[in-house]
Amino acid sequence: MQRVVSINLNGNVYQLEENGYNALFAYLDATETQLKDNPNRAQMLADIDRAIAEKCQACFAPHKTVITSGEIDRIISEMEPVASQPANAADAAGDSSAWPVATNSCCTRASPDDVRTNA
């Protein structure tokens, strides 16, 4: 039996196996920390959130509604590295074409210890 955690990504609810949630939480937390001084932080996090949500959506099938830990590991490995500072003046001016895809601070995330799970 696996515990399942419900999360909100890009305005949609997804159910993840608990170990997958923990891995995604760690990835998103590290990404937010890495971007803490970036002036484009909010937009980059929104782009990351949207990309992860799209990848999660692709995991569903008619009778499959839970995203496995393995699928989360694959999604995280597919994400491009996040640069903590704009690479050039165009990035600083708001050109998002060079930004990587990966969570949005609007994605409500509690620490893994505070998560309500469905057993």
N, CA, C and O atoms as a MOPAC input file, in Angstrom:
PM7 MOZYME 1SCF
protein

 N      0.85400 1    -1.17800 1     0.00000 1
 C      0.00000 1     0.00000 1     0.00000 1
 C      0.90000 1     1.24100 1     0.00000 1
 O      1.89300 1     1.30500 1     0.72600 1
 N      0.54300 1     2.19800 1    -0.80600 1
 C      1.27100 1     3.46300 1    -0.90400 1
 C      0.40400 1     4.59300 1    -0.36100 1
 O     -0.80500 1     4.62300 1    -0.59400 1
 N      1.02100 1     5.51800 1     0.35900 1
 C      0.31400 1     6.74000 1     0.74200 1
 C      0.29900 1     7.66100 1    -0.46300 1
 O      1.23600 1     7.67300 1    -1.26200 1
 N     -0.76900 1     8.43000 1    -0.58600 1
 C     -0.93300 1     9.34900 1    -1.70200 1
 C     -1.10600 1    10.75600 1    -1.14600 1
 O     -1.84700 1    10.96800 1    -0.18700 1
 N     -0.41200 1    11.71700 1    -1.76000 1
 C     -0.47000 1    13.11100 1    -1.34600 1
 C     -1.07500 1    13.91600 1    -2.49200 1
 O     -0.66400 1    13.76600 1    -3.64300 1
 N     -2.04200 1    14.76100 1    -2.18400 1
 C     -2.63800 1    15.65200 1    -3.19400 1
 C     -1.90700 1    16.98100 1    -3.16900 1
 O     -1.68900 1    17.56200 1    -2.10600 1
 N     -1.52700 1    17.46200 1    -4.35800 1
 C     -0.82900 1    18.74500 1    -4.47300 1
 C     -1.51600 1    19.60300 1    -5.52500 1
 O     -2.30200 1    19.10800 1    -6.33200 1
 N     -1.20800 1    20.89100 1    -5.50400 1
 C     -1.72800 1    21.84400 1    -6.48300 1
 C     -0.55600 1    22.33700 1    -7.31400 1
 O      0.36700 1    22.95700 1    -6.78600 1
 N     -0.59100 1    22.06500 1    -8.60700 1
 C      0.40000 1    22.56700 1    -9.55300 1
 C     -0.32800 1    23.31500 1   -10.65100 1
 O     -1.20300 1    22.76100 1   -11.31700 1
 N      0.02900 1    24.56100 1   -10.83600 1
 C     -0.53100 1    25.35700 1   -11.91800 1
 C     -2.06200 1    25.36400 1   -11.89100 1
 O     -2.70200 1    25.37600 1   -12.94200 1
 N     -2.64200 1    25.35600 1   -10.69700 1
 C     -4.09000 1    25.44000 1   -10.56100 1
 C     -4.83100 1    24.12200 1   -10.68700 1
 O     -6.06200 1    24.11100 1   -10.65600 1
 N     -4.11700 1    23.00500 1   -10.82900 1
 C     -4.74600 1    21.69100 1   -10.93200 1
 C     -4.26200 1    20.79900 1    -9.80100 1
 O     -3.13200 1    20.93200 1    -9.33000 1
 N     -5.13100 1    19.88700 1    -9.37000 1
 C     -4.79200 1    18.96900 1    -8.29100 1
 C     -4.24200 1    17.68500 1    -8.89600 1
 O     -4.79400 1    17.13200 1    -9.84700 1
 N     -3.13400 1    17.22700 1    -8.31400 1
 C     -2.50700 1    15.97900 1    -8.73700 1
 C     -2.29100 1    15.12100 1    -7.50300 1
 O     -1.99500 1    15.63200 1    -6.42200 1
 N     -2.44100 1    13.81400 1    -7.67000 1
 C     -2.18200 1    12.87500 1    -6.58300 1
 C     -0.85700 1    12.17600 1    -6.87500 1
 O     -0.67300 1    11.58100 1    -7.93700 1
 N      0.06600 1    12.26000 1    -5.90600 1
 C      1.39000 1    11.67600 1    -6.04500 1
 C      1.62100 1    10.66900 1    -4.93600 1
 O      1.13800 1    10.84100 1    -3.81600 1
 N      2.36700 1     9.60900 1    -5.25400 1
 C      2.82400 1     8.73300 1    -4.19100 1
 C      3.68600 1     9.56700 1    -3.24200 1
 O      4.36600 1    10.50100 1    -3.66600 1
 N      3.65100 1     9.22200 1    -1.96500 1
 C      4.32400 1    10.02900 1    -0.95400 1
 C      5.81600 1    10.22000 1    -1.23700 1
 O      6.32500 1    11.33100 1    -1.08500 1
 N      6.52000 1     9.17800 1    -1.64100 1
 C      7.94900 1     9.31600 1    -1.94400 1
 C      8.17000 1    10.25100 1    -3.13100 1
 O      9.14900 1    10.99700 1    -3.15700 1
 N      7.28100 1    10.21600 1    -4.09900 1
 C      7.36100 1    11.13400 1    -5.23000 1
 C      7.13200 1    12.56900 1    -4.79400 1
 O      7.80200 1    13.48800 1    -5.26500 1
 N      6.17200 1    12.75400 1    -3.88300 1
 C      5.92900 1    14.09200 1    -3.33800 1
 C      7.18100 1    14.61300 1    -2.64200 1
 O      7.57700 1    15.76100 1    -2.84700 1
 N      7.80400 1    13.77300 1    -1.82300 1
 C      8.99800 1    14.20300 1    -1.09300 1
 C     10.11500 1    14.60500 1    -2.05400 1
 O     10.80300 1    15.60000 1    -1.82400 1
 N     10.29800 1    13.83800 1    -3.12600 1
 C     11.33000 1    14.16700 1    -4.11700 1
 C     10.99300 1    15.47600 1    -4.83500 1
 O     11.87200 1    16.31100 1    -5.04800 1
 N      9.72600 1    15.65500 1    -5.20500 1
 C      9.32100 1    16.88200 1    -5.89100 1
 C      9.44400 1    18.07500 1    -4.95800 1
 O      9.89600 1    19.14000 1    -5.37700 1
 N      9.05100 1    17.91600 1    -3.70600 1
 C      9.17900 1    18.99600 1    -2.73200 1
 C     10.64100 1    19.42000 1    -2.60700 1
 O     10.94400 1    20.61300 1    -2.61100 1
 N     11.54400 1    18.45000 1    -2.49800 1
 C     12.97700 1    18.75900 1    -2.35700 1
 C     13.48400 1    19.48900 1    -3.59500 1
 O     14.24900 1    20.44600 1    -3.47900 1
 N     13.06600 1    19.04400 1    -4.78100 1
 C     13.48800 1    19.69800 1    -6.02200 1
 C     12.99400 1    21.14500 1    -6.07200 1
 O     13.76100 1    22.05800 1    -6.37900 1
 N     11.73500 1    21.34300 1    -5.77300 1
 C     11.15600 1    22.68600 1    -5.84800 1
 C     11.73200 1    23.60200 1    -4.77600 1
 O     11.96200 1    24.78500 1    -5.02500 1
 N     11.96400 1    23.06300 1    -3.59300 1
 C     12.55600 1    23.85100 1    -2.52300 1
 C     13.97000 1    24.28900 1    -2.90900 1
 O     14.33800 1    25.44500 1    -2.70200 1
 N     14.75700 1    23.37800 1    -3.46500 1
 C     16.11600 1    23.70800 1    -3.90000 1
 C     16.08700 1    24.73200 1    -5.03400 1
 O     16.93600 1    25.62200 1    -5.08800 1
 N     15.11500 1    24.61000 1    -5.93700 1
 C     14.98900 1    25.55600 1    -7.04800 1
 C     14.65600 1    26.94600 1    -6.52600 1
 O     15.24700 1    27.93300 1    -6.96500 1
 N     13.71200 1    27.02800 1    -5.59000 1
 C     13.37000 1    28.33100 1    -5.01300 1
 C     14.57400 1    28.96000 1    -4.32000 1
 O     14.81100 1    30.16100 1    -4.44700 1
 N     15.32200 1    28.16100 1    -3.59900 1
 C     16.50700 1    28.66400 1    -2.91900 1
 C     17.54400 1    29.16100 1    -3.92900 1
 O     18.15700 1    30.21100 1    -3.73600 1
 N     17.73000 1    28.40600 1    -4.99100 1
 C     18.70100 1    28.77600 1    -6.02000 1
 C     18.31500 1    30.09000 1    -6.69600 1
 O     19.19100 1    30.84600 1    -7.11700 1
 N     17.03600 1    30.36800 1    -6.80500 1
 C     16.55500 1    31.57100 1    -7.49800 1
 C     16.29300 1    32.74600 1    -6.55500 1
 O     15.76500 1    33.76900 1    -6.99200 1
 N     16.64300 1    32.62800 1    -5.28700 1
 C     16.24900 1    33.63100 1    -4.29300 1
 C     16.65500 1    35.05300 1    -4.65200 1
 O     15.93500 1    35.98900 1    -4.30400 1
 N     17.77800 1    35.25300 1    -5.33200 1
 C     18.23000 1    36.60000 1    -5.66900 1
 C     17.96000 1    36.98400 1    -7.12200 1
 O     18.36900 1    38.06000 1    -7.56000 1
 N     17.29200 1    36.14100 1    -7.85600 1
 C     17.03400 1    36.40900 1    -9.27000 1
 C     15.85400 1    37.36200 1    -9.40400 1
 O     14.79500 1    37.10400 1    -8.83200 1
 N     16.00800 1    38.46000 1   -10.14700 1
 C     14.90500 1    39.41300 1   -10.30200 1
 C     13.70700 1    38.83600 1   -11.06400 1
 O     12.59900 1    39.36500 1   -10.96800 1
 N     13.92000 1    37.77700 1   -11.80300 1
 C     12.83900 1    37.13400 1   -12.56600 1
 C     12.30800 1    35.88700 1   -11.86500 1
 O     11.66900 1    35.04100 1   -12.49000 1
 N     12.56900 1    35.78000 1   -10.58600 1
 C     12.24300 1    34.59200 1    -9.80300 1
 C     10.78400 1    34.16100 1    -9.94500 1
 O     10.51400 1    32.99700 1   -10.24100 1
 N      9.86300 1    35.06200 1    -9.74400 1
 C      8.43200 1    34.70100 1    -9.76300 1
 C      8.01700 1    34.12300 1   -11.11600 1
 O      7.30600 1    33.12000 1   -11.17200 1
 N      8.45800 1    34.74900 1   -12.19400 1
 C      8.09500 1    34.25900 1   -13.52700 1
 C      8.75000 1    32.91100 1   -13.81100 1
 O      8.12500 1    32.02100 1   -14.38800 1
 N     10.00600 1    32.76500 1   -13.40600 1
 C     10.70000 1    31.49900 1   -13.62900 1
 C     10.03100 1    30.36900 1   -12.85200 1
 O      9.87100 1    29.26500 1   -13.37400 1
 N      9.64400 1    30.63800 1   -11.61700 1
 C      8.96400 1    29.61400 1   -10.81800 1
 C      7.60600 1    29.25800 1   -11.41500 1
 O      7.20600 1    28.09400 1   -11.39400 1
 N      6.90600 1    30.23900 1   -11.94100 1
 C      5.62300 1    29.97100 1   -12.60200 1
 C      5.83000 1    29.09100 1   -13.83200 1
 O      5.04000 1    28.18100 1   -14.08500 1
 N      6.88700 1    29.35800 1   -14.59600 1
 C      7.19300 1    28.54000 1   -15.77700 1
 C      7.53300 1    27.10800 1   -15.37600 1
 O      7.11300 1    26.15600 1   -16.03300 1
 N      8.28500 1    26.96500 1   -14.30900 1
 C      8.65500 1    25.64100 1   -13.80900 1
 C      7.40200 1    24.88900 1   -13.35500 1
 O      7.22700 1    23.71500 1   -13.68300 1
 N      6.54500 1    25.55600 1   -12.61200 1
 C      5.29400 1    24.96900 1   -12.13800 1
 C      4.45300 1    24.46500 1   -13.31000 1
 O      3.93000 1    23.35100 1   -13.28300 1
 N      4.33400 1    25.29500 1   -14.32500 1
 C      3.53900 1    24.93900 1   -15.50500 1
 C      4.13900 1    23.72100 1   -16.21500 1
 O      3.40800 1    22.81700 1   -16.62000 1
 N      5.45900 1    23.69600 1   -16.36300 1
 C      6.10600 1    22.57700 1   -17.05300 1
 C      5.92700 1    21.26600 1   -16.29100 1
 O      5.65800 1    20.22700 1   -16.89400 1
 N      6.07400 1    21.31200 1   -14.98900 1
 C      5.88900 1    20.09900 1   -14.19000 1
 C      4.43500 1    19.63300 1   -14.27100 1
 O      4.17500 1    18.43600 1   -14.38500 1
 N      3.49400 1    20.56600 1   -14.21300 1
 C      2.08000 1    20.21100 1   -14.30800 1
 C      1.77800 1    19.52800 1   -15.65100 1
 O      1.03600 1    18.54600 1   -15.69500 1
 N      2.35000 1    20.04300 1   -16.73800 1
 C      2.14300 1    19.42700 1   -18.05700 1
 C      2.70000 1    18.01100 1   -18.09000 1
 O      2.07400 1    17.10500 1   -18.64100 1
 N      3.87500 1    17.82000 1   -17.50200 1
 C      4.47600 1    16.48800 1   -17.47700 1
 C      3.65700 1    15.53500 1   -16.60500 1
 O      3.51900 1    14.35700 1   -16.93500 1
 N      3.12000 1    16.03400 1   -15.50300 1
 C      2.25600 1    15.20700 1   -14.64300 1
 C      0.97900 1    14.81500 1   -15.38000 1
 O      0.53400 1    13.67100 1   -15.29500 1
 N      0.40100 1    15.75500 1   -16.09100 1
 C     -0.83400 1    15.49400 1   -16.83000 1
 C     -0.63900 1    14.36200 1   -17.83200 1
 O     -1.54400 1    13.55800 1   -18.05300 1
 N      0.54800 1    14.30100 1   -18.43900 1
 C      0.83400 1    13.26700 1   -19.43000 1
 C      0.92700 1    11.87000 1   -18.80900 1
 O      0.90100 1    10.87500 1   -19.53400 1
 N      1.03200 1    11.78200 1   -17.49900 1
 C      1.13800 1    10.48500 1   -16.81300 1
 C     -0.21600 1     9.81500 1   -16.61300 1
 O     -0.26900 1     8.62600 1   -16.29900 1
 N     -1.30000 1    10.54400 1   -16.78700 1
 C     -2.62400 1     9.99300 1   -16.51900 1
 C     -3.13200 1     9.14300 1   -17.67700 1
 O     -2.77000 1     9.35100 1   -18.83500 1
 N     -3.97200 1     8.19200 1   -17.33300 1
 C     -4.66200 1     7.33700 1   -18.29400 1
 C     -6.09100 1     7.18100 1   -17.77800 1
 O     -6.37700 1     7.58400 1   -16.65100 1
 N     -6.99200 1     6.60900 1   -18.57300 1
 C     -8.38500 1     6.50400 1   -18.13300 1
 C     -8.57400 1     5.89800 1   -16.73800 1
 O     -9.46000 1     6.32800 1   -16.00000 1
 N     -7.76500 1     4.91800 1   -16.37000 1
 C     -7.92900 1     4.28300 1   -15.05800 1
 C     -6.67400 1     4.46100 1   -14.20100 1
 O     -6.41000 1     3.65500 1   -13.30800 1
 N     -5.91500 1     5.50100 1   -14.46800 1
 C     -4.70600 1     5.78900 1   -13.69900 1
 C     -4.73800 1     7.24700 1   -13.27300 1
 O     -4.63500 1     8.14700 1   -14.10700 1
 N     -4.88000 1     7.47700 1   -11.97900 1
 C     -5.02000 1     8.84400 1   -11.47900 1
 C     -3.94700 1     9.24600 1   -10.47500 1
 O     -3.97200 1    10.36100 1    -9.95500 1
 N     -3.00500 1     8.34700 1   -10.20000 1
 C     -1.94100 1     8.63700 1    -9.24300 1
 C     -0.60600 1     8.61700 1    -9.97900 1
 O     -0.32800 1     7.70900 1   -10.76200 1
 N      0.21200 1     9.62800 1    -9.71700 1
 C      1.53000 1     9.71900 1   -10.33400 1
 C      2.52100 1     9.00400 1    -9.41500 1
 O      2.61000 1     9.30500 1    -8.22500 1
 N      3.25400 1     8.06300 1    -9.98000 1
 C      4.15700 1     7.24300 1    -9.17600 1
 C      5.45500 1     7.98800 1    -8.85800 1
 O      5.78800 1     8.99300 1    -9.48600 1
 N      6.16700 1     7.46900 1    -7.87800 1
 C      7.46900 1     8.03200 1    -7.51600 1
 C      8.43700 1     7.94800 1    -8.68900 1
 O      9.21600 1     8.87300 1    -8.92100 1
 N      8.39200 1     6.85800 1    -9.41900 1
 C      9.25100 1     6.70600 1   -10.59600 1
 C      8.95800 1     7.75000 1   -11.65600 1
 O      9.87400 1     8.27600 1   -12.28900 1
 N      7.68000 1     8.05100 1   -11.85100 1
 C      7.30800 1     9.08300 1   -12.83100 1
 C      7.79700 1    10.45500 1   -12.37700 1
 O      8.26300 1    11.25200 1   -13.19200 1
 N      7.69100 1    10.73100 1   -11.08100 1
 C      8.19800 1    12.00900 1   -10.55400 1
 C      9.70900 1    12.09000 1   -10.74500 1
 O     10.22400 1    13.13700 1   -11.13700 1
 N     10.42700 1    11.00000 1   -10.47200 1
 C     11.87600 1    10.98900 1   -10.67800 1
 C     12.21300 1    11.29400 1   -12.13900 1
 O     13.14200 1    12.05100 1   -12.42200 1
 N     11.45600 1    10.70500 1   -13.06200 1
 C     11.68300 1    10.95300 1   -14.49000 1
 C     11.39900 1    12.41400 1   -14.83000 1
 O     12.16500 1    13.03600 1   -15.56600 1
 N     10.31100 1    12.96400 1   -14.30600 1
 C      9.94700 1    14.36200 1   -14.56800 1
 C     11.05500 1    15.29200 1   -14.07100 1
 O     11.45800 1    16.21600 1   -14.77800 1
 N     11.53800 1    15.04800 1   -12.86800 1
 C     12.60300 1    15.89300 1   -12.31600 1
 C     13.85500 1    15.79100 1   -13.17600 1
 O     14.51400 1    16.79900 1   -13.43300 1
 N     14.19200 1    14.57900 1   -13.62300 1
 C     15.39600 1    14.40800 1   -14.44100 1
 C     15.26400 1    15.08100 1   -15.80200 1
 O     16.27200 1    15.44400 1   -16.40800 1
 N     14.03800 1    15.25500 1   -16.29100 1
 C     13.81300 1    15.91300 1   -17.57800 1
 C     13.87000 1    17.43600 1   -17.49000 1
 O     13.98800 1    18.11300 1   -18.51100 1
 N     13.78700 1    17.97200 1   -16.28200 1
 C     13.79900 1    19.41800 1   -16.12000 1
 C     15.19300 1    19.96100 1   -16.41300 1
 O     16.20000 1    19.37400 1   -16.01700 1
 N     15.23200 1    21.08000 1   -17.10800 1
 C     16.50600 1    21.71900 1   -17.41700 1
 C     17.06400 1    22.37900 1   -16.16700 1
 O     16.30700 1    22.77400 1   -15.28000 1
 N     18.39300 1    22.50200 1   -16.09100 1
 C     18.97800 1    23.20500 1   -14.93800 1
 C     18.48700 1    24.64500 1   -14.88000 1
 O     18.24100 1    25.27100 1   -15.91100 1
 N     18.35000 1    25.15100 1   -13.68500 1
 C     17.88000 1    26.51400 1   -13.47600 1
 C     19.07900 1    27.39700 1   -13.17700 1
 O     19.87300 1    27.09800 1   -12.28600 1
 N     19.20900 1    28.49800 1   -13.93500 1
 C     20.28100 1    29.46100 1   -13.67900 1
 C     19.82700 1    30.40700 1   -12.58700 1
 O     18.70800 1    30.91800 1   -12.63400 1
 N     20.68400 1    30.64900 1   -11.60000 1
 C     20.28700 1    31.50300 1   -10.48600 1
 C     20.33700 1    32.98000 1   -10.83500 1
 O     19.66400 1    33.78700 1   -10.19300 1
 N     21.11300 1    33.34600 1   -11.82800 1
 C     21.21200 1    34.74100 1   -12.25000 1
 C     20.94700 1    34.81600 1   -13.74200 1
 O     21.25100 1    33.86900 1   -14.46800 1
 N     20.37700 1    35.94100 1   -14.22300 1
 C     20.17800 1    36.08300 1   -15.65600 1
 C     21.50900 1    35.95400 1   -16.38500 1
 O     22.52000 1    36.50300 1   -15.94900 1
 N     21.50200 1    35.22400 1   -17.49700 1
 C     22.73000 1    34.99800 1   -18.25100 1
 C     23.19000 1    36.25500 1   -18.97800 1
 O     24.38300 1    36.43200 1   -19.22400 1
 N     22.24000 1    37.13200 1   -19.32300 1
 C     22.62300 1    38.33900 1   -20.04000 1
 C     21.60400 1    39.43900 1   -19.77800 1
 O     20.63500 1    39.22800 1   -19.04900 1
 N     21.81400 1    40.58800 1   -20.35700 1
 C     20.92500 1    41.73000 1   -20.13300 1
 C     19.51700 1    41.47700 1   -20.65300 1
 O     18.55300 1    42.00300 1   -20.09600 1
 N     19.38100 1    40.68300 1   -21.70800 1
 C     18.04100 1    40.38400 1   -22.24500 1
 C     17.21700 1    39.62800 1   -21.20800 1
 O     16.02400 1    39.88800 1   -21.05300 1
 N     17.85200 1    38.68800 1   -20.49200 1
 C     17.13600 1    37.97000 1   -19.43700 1
 C     16.70800 1    38.92400 1   -18.33800 1
 O     15.57700 1    38.85800 1   -17.85500 1
 N     17.60500 1    39.80600 1   -17.94400 1
 C     17.28500 1    40.75700 1   -16.88000 1
 C     16.16000 1    41.67700 1   -17.29300 1
 O     15.40600 1    42.15100 1   -16.44400 1
 N     16.03300 1    41.93800 1   -18.58700 1
 C     14.98400 1    42.82000 1   -19.08700 1
 C     13.65100 1    42.09700 1   -19.22700 1
 O     12.64200 1    42.71500 1   -19.56500 1
 N     13.64300 1    40.79600 1   -18.97000 1
 C     12.37000 1    40.07900 1   -18.99500 1
 C     12.18700 1    39.14900 1   -20.17100 1
 O     11.08800 1    38.63100 1   -20.36600 1
 N     13.22200 1    38.91500 1   -20.96700 1
 C     13.11500 1    37.97700 1   -22.07400 1
 C     13.15600 1    36.56900 1   -21.50200 1
 O     14.20500 1    36.10700 1   -21.05400 1
 N     12.02700 1    35.89200 1   -21.51600 1
 C     11.95700 1    34.57900 1   -20.88400 1
 C     12.24700 1    33.44200 1   -21.84600 1
 O     12.11600 1    32.28100 1   -21.45800 1
 N     12.63300 1    33.71900 1   -23.08000 1
 C     12.83900 1    32.65200 1   -24.04600 1
 C     13.97600 1    31.72400 1   -23.64200 1
 O     13.98100 1    30.56100 1   -24.04500 1
 N     14.93700 1    32.20000 1   -22.86000 1
 C     16.06100 1    31.36600 1   -22.45800 1
 C     15.82800 1    30.70000 1   -21.10300 1
 O     16.68500 1    29.94600 1   -20.64300 1
 N     14.70400 1    30.95400 1   -20.46000 1
 C     14.46000 1    30.39000 1   -19.13700 1
 C     14.17900 1    28.90500 1   -19.23500 1
 O     13.60500 1    28.42900 1   -20.21400 1
 N     14.58500 1    28.19400 1   -18.22400 1
 C     14.24400 1    26.77700 1   -18.18900 1
 C     12.78300 1    26.59900 1   -17.80000 1
 O     12.12000 1    27.53500 1   -17.35500 1
 N     12.31000 1    25.40200 1   -17.97600 1
 C     10.96700 1    25.10400 1   -17.53800 1
 C     11.02600 1    24.43800 1   -16.16500 1
 O     11.83700 1    23.51300 1   -16.13000 1
 N     10.33200 1    24.68700 1   -14.95800 1
 C     10.14900 1    23.93800 1   -13.67400 1
 C      9.27700 1    24.63500 1   -12.61100 1
 O      9.07300 1    24.09100 1   -11.52600 1
 N      8.59700 1    25.46500 1    -9.72600 1
 C      7.27200 1    25.58900 1    -9.16000 1
 C      6.97500 1    26.98700 1    -8.83600 1
 O      7.85000 1    27.82900 1    -8.63200 1
 N      5.92300 1    27.17200 1    -8.80100 1
 C      5.36000 1    28.48300 1    -8.55700 1
 C      5.11800 1    28.60500 1    -7.06600 1
 O      4.68100 1    27.65400 1    -6.41800 1
 N      5.40200 1    29.77300 1    -6.53000 1
 C      5.13000 1    29.95800 1    -5.11400 1
 C      3.64000 1    29.86800 1    -4.82800 1
 O      3.24700 1    29.72700 1    -3.67000 1
 N      2.79300 1    29.94600 1    -5.86500 1
 C      1.36200 1    29.76400 1    -5.65000 1
 C      1.02600 1    28.28600 1    -5.48500 1
 O     -0.08600 1    27.93300 1    -5.09200 1
 N      1.97600 1    27.44300 1    -5.78100 1
 C      1.79700 1    26.01500 1    -5.55400 1
 C      1.86800 1    25.79700 1    -4.05000 1
 O      2.94200 1    25.91600 1    -3.46000 1
 N      0.77500 1    25.49000 1    -3.44200 1
 C      0.72300 1    25.36200 1    -1.99500 1
 C      1.47300 1    24.11000 1    -1.58500 1
 O      1.06600 1    22.99000 1    -1.89200 1
 N      2.57900 1    24.32500 1    -0.88300 1
 C      3.38700 1    23.20100 1    -0.44800 1
 C      3.64000 1    23.33800 1     1.04500 1
 O      4.12700 1    24.36700 1     1.51300 1
 N      3.31600 1    22.32500 1     1.76200 1
 C      3.66600 1    22.25400 1     3.16800 1
 C      4.94100 1    21.44000 1     3.27200 1
 O      5.31200 1    20.73800 1     2.33200 1
 N      5.59800 1    21.52900 1     4.38900 1
 C      6.76800 1    20.67800 1     4.56100 1
 C      6.29100 1    19.23500 1     4.56700 1
 O      5.13700 1    18.97100 1     4.90200 1
 N      7.15400 1    18.30000 1     4.20500 1
 C      6.72800 1    16.89700 1     4.17500 1
 C      6.14100 1    16.42500 1     5.50600 1
 O      5.29700 1    15.52900 1     5.51900 1
 N      6.56900 1    17.00800 1     6.61500 1
 C      6.04600 1    16.60600 1     7.92500 1
 C      4.63000 1    17.09200 1     8.16500 1
 O      3.92200 1    16.52800 1     8.99900 1
 N      4.19700 1    18.12900 1     7.45000 1
 C      2.88900 1    18.72100 1     7.65500 1
 C      1.85600 1    18.29900 1     6.62900 1
 O      0.76100 1    18.86000 1     6.58200 1
 N      2.19100 1    17.31800 1     5.80900 1
 C      1.32400 1    16.91900 1     4.69700 1
 C      0.21400 1    16.00400 1     5.17000 1
 O      0.41700 1    15.10600 1     5.98700 1
 N     -0.95600 1    16.25900 1     4.63500 1
 C     -2.09000 1    15.37200 1     4.89400 1
 C     -2.10000 1    14.34500 1     3.77400 1
 O     -2.12900 1    14.71100 1     2.59900 1
 N     -2.07700 1    13.07300 1     4.12200 1
 C     -2.03000 1    12.02100 1     3.12800 1
 C     -3.32100 1    11.24000 1     3.13300 1
 O     -4.06500 1    11.23600 1     4.11400 1
 N     -3.57500 1    10.57300 1     2.01300 1
 C     -4.71400 1     9.66500 1     1.89400 1
 C     -4.14700 1     8.25500 1     1.94300 1
 O     -3.42600 1     7.85400 1     1.03000 1
 N     -4.44700 1     7.51500 1     2.95800 1
 C     -3.88000 1     6.15700 1     3.07700 1
 C     -4.85400 1     5.13400 1     2.59800 1
 O     -4.55500 1     3.93900 1     2.62100 1

